[in-house]
Amino acid sequence: MKKAALMVGAAMLSFALVQNANAQATATQTVSLAVNSVYKISTSGNPGALTITTGTAGTNALTSVSDNTTTYSITQNVAGTVKLTAYLNSALTAGYKLEMNLASTKGTSAGTVDVSNATSGSAVDVVTAIGLGADAAQAIAYTFSADASAGTLASTNKTVTLTLTN
């Protein structure tokens, strides 16, 4: 009898534990999510000095110099497309020309663009139709040229501003 009572007690305890294991408690939370417009651009640094040192006898155009050691990277998540513009802090004097060419895998490069007279009020498009996403480590090529008739130009710094805009 004791044995039967012990078995019945063990069965009841077992049933109680199984019932307790099946009990549940829940809680809920509401998470608010948003993604704002993101426009980010960076460059890898500054190009080397562009110094013209030679020309061809009998021609006014001196031998141009180039630099393609820098890159730019962008990230944008705006619906549709955006563009990249460029301008100088001040225009170059007549007879001197600065051109740039920006590569792109997410947009359409304008090819070689003359930025010599592009200022903040007259920025020029250098890459258009840039789609959503990122474009990393894209090449920037600069070419500086001058006419002999423009004379010498003491070393001067120009700030090139690249702007990502819609």
DACOR-V803686 format. One record per pair of residues at least 12 apart in sequence whose ideal C-beta (glycine too) atoms are under 10 Angstrom apart, sorted by the first residue. I is the first residue (numbers start at 0). J is the second residue. Records with the same first field share a line. If there is no record, write none. Layout:
# DACOR-V803686
I->J + J
This chain:
# DACOR-V803686
34->76
35->76 + 77
36->75 + 76 + 77 + 78 + 81 + 165
37->74 + 75 + 76 + 77
38->73 + 74 + 75 + 76 + 77 + 81 + 162 + 163 + 164 + 165
39->72 + 73 + 74 + 75 + 76 + 133 + 163
40->71 + 72 + 73 + 74 + 75 + 83 + 134 + 161 + 162 + 163
41->70 + 71 + 72 + 73 + 74 + 135 + 161
42->69 + 70 + 71 + 72 + 139 + 159 + 161
43->68 + 69 + 70 + 71 + 72 + 136 + 137 + 138 + 139
44->68 + 69 + 70
45->66 + 68 + 69 + 156 + 158 + 159
46->65 + 66 + 67 + 68 + 69 + 99 + 139 + 140 + 141 + 143 + 159
47->64 + 65 + 66 + 67 + 68 + 69 + 141
48->64 + 66 + 143 + 154 + 156
49->63 + 64 + 65 + 66 + 97 + 141 + 142 + 143 + 144 + 145 + 157
50->64 + 143 + 152 + 154
51->63 + 64 + 95 + 143 + 144 + 145 + 147 + 151 + 152
52->64
54->145 + 146 + 147
55->147
58->146 + 147
59->94 + 145 + 146 + 147 + 148 + 149
60->96 + 144 + 145 + 146 + 147 + 148
61->94 + 95 + 143 + 144 + 145 + 146 + 147 + 148 + 149
62->144 + 145
63->96 + 98 + 142 + 143 + 144 + 145
64->141 + 142 + 143 + 144 + 145
65->98 + 100 + 140 + 141 + 142 + 143 + 144
66->99 + 139 + 140 + 141 + 142 + 143
67->99 + 100 + 102 + 138 + 139 + 140 + 141 + 142
68->138 + 139 + 140 + 141
69->138 + 139 + 140 + 141
70->101 + 102 + 135 + 136 + 137 + 138 + 139
71->83 + 101 + 102 + 103 + 125 + 126 + 134 + 135 + 136 + 137 + 138 + 139 + 161 + 163
72->133 + 134 + 135 + 136 + 137
73->103 + 105 + 106 + 126 + 129 + 132 + 133 + 134 + 135 + 137 + 161 + 163
74->105 + 131 + 132 + 133 + 134 + 135 + 163
75->105 + 106 + 129 + 130 + 131 + 132 + 133 + 134 + 163 + 164 + 165
76->131 + 132 + 133
77->129 + 131 + 163 + 164 + 165
78->131 + 165
79->128 + 129 + 130 + 131 + 165
80->105 + 106 + 107 + 127 + 128 + 129 + 130 + 131 + 165
81->105 + 106 + 126 + 127 + 128 + 129 + 130 + 131 + 163 + 164 + 165
82->106 + 107 + 109 + 122 + 124 + 125 + 126 + 127 + 128 + 129 + 162 + 163 + 164 + 165
83->101 + 103 + 106 + 108 + 109 + 122 + 124 + 125 + 126 + 127 + 129 + 134 + 137 + 161 + 162 + 163 + 164
84->109 + 112 + 114 + 117 + 119 + 121 + 122 + 123 + 124 + 125 + 126 + 127 + 160 + 161 + 162 + 163 + 164
85->97 + 99 + 101 + 109 + 112 + 114 + 117 + 122 + 123 + 124 + 125 + 126 + 139 + 159 + 160 + 161 + 162
86->114 + 116 + 117 + 118 + 119 + 120 + 121 + 122 + 123 + 125 + 158 + 159 + 160 + 161 + 162
87->114 + 115 + 116 + 117 + 118 + 119 + 121 + 122 + 157 + 158 + 159 + 160
88->118 + 119 + 156 + 157 + 158 + 159 + 160
89->116 + 118 + 119 + 155 + 157 + 158
90->114 + 115 + 116 + 117 + 118 + 121 + 157
91->113 + 114 + 115 + 116 + 117 + 143 + 145 + 149 + 152 + 155 + 157
92->115 + 145 + 149 + 150 + 152 + 155
93->115 + 116 + 146 + 148 + 149
94->115 + 144 + 145 + 146 + 147 + 148 + 149 + 150 + 152
95->115 + 143 + 144 + 145 + 146 + 149 + 150 + 152 + 155
96->113 + 114 + 115 + 116 + 142 + 143 + 144 + 145 + 146 + 149
97->112 + 113 + 114 + 115 + 116 + 117 + 141 + 142 + 143 + 144 + 145 + 157 + 159
98->110 + 111 + 112 + 113 + 114 + 115 + 140 + 141 + 142 + 143 + 144
99->111 + 112 + 113 + 114 + 117 + 123 + 125 + 139 + 140 + 141 + 142 + 143 + 159 + 161
100->112 + 125 + 126 + 138 + 139 + 140 + 141 + 142
101->125 + 126 + 134 + 137 + 138 + 139 + 140 + 161
102->126 + 134 + 136 + 137 + 138 + 139 + 140
103->125 + 126 + 127 + 128 + 129 + 130 + 134 + 137 + 138
104->129 + 130 + 132 + 133 + 134 + 135 + 136 + 137
105->126 + 128 + 129 + 130 + 131 + 132 + 133 + 134 + 135 + 137
106->125 + 126 + 127 + 128 + 129 + 130 + 134 + 137
107->124 + 126 + 127 + 128 + 129
108->124 + 125 + 126 + 127 + 128 + 137 + 138
109->123 + 124 + 125 + 126 + 127
110->125
111->125 + 140 + 142
112->124 + 125 + 126
113->142 + 144
114->141 + 157 + 159 + 160
115->143 + 144 + 157
117->159 + 160
118->160
119->160 + 162
122->160 + 161 + 162 + 164
124->164
125->139 + 159 + 161 + 162
126->161 + 163
129->163 + 165
139->159 + 161
141->159
143->157
